[in-house]
Amino acid sequence: MYKSIANLSLLITIITLFGCSTNYKSHSPAIQLTASPPNLKNMAVTEKPSNISSVAKKYIKKSKFLQEKSVKALAKTPIKQAFLKSSPQPIPILMYHSIGINRRNNLLVAPAKFASQIKHLHKAGYQSICFNILENHWKLGKPLPPKPILLTFDDGYKDNYTIAYPILKKYKFKATIFVITNFVDDANHLSQKQIKEMISSGLIDIGAHTKTHPDLTTVPSKKVYQEIFGSKQILTKYTGKPVIAFAYPIGRYNYEAVKATGAARYKFAVTTKPGYANPKQGWLTLNRVRINGDLSLAAFTRMFP
């Protein structure tokens, strides 16, 4: 009888411990994360589903918990208001491709329309920044200029130099062009000479867009690393400057692609998910605002009053 009672007591103790284990984290001390991990949790929302390991899932859950605990703990301290005033600011990262005329291709924005958009942004008081300025704000808390906006161009088309660049120079607007390195110097894309000229102006930064523009979710792991590392090495050689930003081809990525981007030491990577960019998304999975060819100027001005 005593043995049965002892066994029953042991069973109750085990159940109690496991029942409490789900609440254990709420008693953990607040820890301030020193870096913004990739937001792996939301990868499958708009992209092709991928197999994320159980270790990665635990990392995601724990990272989110630590971030929430840190903010809650901070909110109870005397520096709450100071923190809120200096907290990282979300900003719009505009996504363009080619500046030209082709009614069958919605990725092209007509030159006159692009000129009107930049003119409006300038008149409305928007100030363009590049990714290094965004890093200083999100990482170091340095203030951004009023109404900051970040312009990006995917693929590195030649018209980014012949059409977009003169318009940007007119209004002293900065931009980042994501270049596909194997396409450099071909008929429809930027040349090395054009890239160097734009960089020397101080208005244009160059980011990587892989070597051959594959869907990174469908190629072997080795190919993913070759595309992401290789494009950075080539562009660094072309420009003589650090390449800190990357754009996923056709906006598609998975755990392996994000891991490779981090391993290649890019500081930022952008997707095609719609919305303003903020550090909570993960610095390697940032949203952008797509600017299509059929977007009217009236609609554009409502988006950016």
Secondary structure, 3 states (H helix, E strand, C coil): CHHHHHHHHHHHHHHHHHHHHCCHHHHCCCCCCCCCCCCHHHCCCCCCCCCCCHHHHHHHHHHHHHHHHHHHHHHCCCCHHHHHHHCCCCECEEEECCECCCCCCCCCECHHHHHHHHHHHHHCCCEECCHHHHHHHHHHCCCCCCCEEEEEEEECECHHHHHHHHHHHHHCCCEEEEECHHHCCCCCECCHHHHHHHHHCCCEEEEECCCCCCCCCCCCHHHHHHHHHHHHHHHHHHHCCCCCEEECHHHCCCHHHHHHHHHCCCCEEEEEEECCECHHHCCCCEEEEECCCCCCHHHHHHHCC
